[in-house]
Amino acid sequence: MKARGSGSAGISGAMALRLVRLFADRGEDTAPLLAVLGATEGELRLPSCRIPYAALDRAIEAAAPRVGSAGLGAALARVRDEETYGVAGLLLLAGPSFREGLARAIAYQRVWGDGERFTLGALRGGLSVRFEHPGRSALARAVLAECALVEIVDAVRLLTGRPAEGHAVQLRHDRLGPDEALCAALGVSPAYGRAENALALPAEVVERPVAAHPELLGRALERIALTAVAALPASASLADRIGSMLRAELDVAAPRLESVARRLHMSARTLQRRLQQDGTSFQDLVDRERRARAIDLIDRGASAKEAALLVGFAEPGSLARARKRWSALARGG
């Protein structure tokens, strides 16, 4: 199935989804925003989904009165997950220096959005990162410029282990309102009303070696593997595939429906419906894996408290209640 907007020049669905998530985080109803974007949340997660720039502009203009335009760009920059940038984002991790990693990633920026929105230029040994949103809305151009430059500043800190220093920011638009949040995100006060949107990074910053955490790189590579596997003919039931994911994660995090659905490239609602058609539910699968893991741990000598924590329960009493429920289900089955 091709997502809506997949044949039009525009921005990736994953990037547009960030605006929807920000809207939801602010307690707003996302349905009107999704209607403006012309896609469901599940469609926005599809790698093939492209949202026309005009639709994104309208969505930003619709969101701004509800959440405020001042600081919207900085807030939007912080709403991202491991799937936002795709394979091109990995190139940021691949360069021996931040300069080279950024140059490689920008060479493949079409993964994020069509057109050359980002351009790089030499700047007295340093680097100038310029950005221009191709949409027609002045508000959207301003918000997305702030978002893009905050993302580069954040990338310096995340990938080199130290914040950007000695840098400067200029923006084409006038101040959108109180800019304390934007200044804090950028680490400097931007100059407004200039000829272009640009971030100037000194040589000391751009020549820093990239020191990506191995866990971050490992998760990114695993997503590539999962995408490749998902493209193959199914060799196991949906429940079995989810069970494998849960077994791998049960010891480190409480299983979340939304996270598993994203990895399967479907919406949480679609995943729930598919499981219901198979006569089960996500909670049933979590219970099944917790039960098997807890029994194994206790059989190997773990205490009830240890087993409870290791299978994702907050306290031993939760495990005890779950074991009673499992026993009742077993007798009933």
Secondary structure, DSSP 8 states (H G I E B T S, - for coil): ---TTTTSSEEEHHHHHHHHHHHHHTT---HHHHHHHTS-HHHHHSTT-EEEHHHHHHHHHHHHHHH-STTHHHHHHT---TTSSHHHHHHHHHSSBHHHHHHHHHHTGGGTBSS--EEEEEETTEEEEEE---SS-HHHHHHHHHHHHHHHHHHHHHHHSS---S-EEE-SS---S--HHHHHHHSS--B-S-SSEEEEE-HHHHTSB----HHHHHHHHHHHHHHHHHTS---S-HHHHHHHHHHHHTTTS---HHHHHHHTTS-HHHHHHHHHHTT--HHHHHHHHHHHHHHHHHHTT--HHHHHHHTT-SSHHHHHHHHHHHHHHHHH-
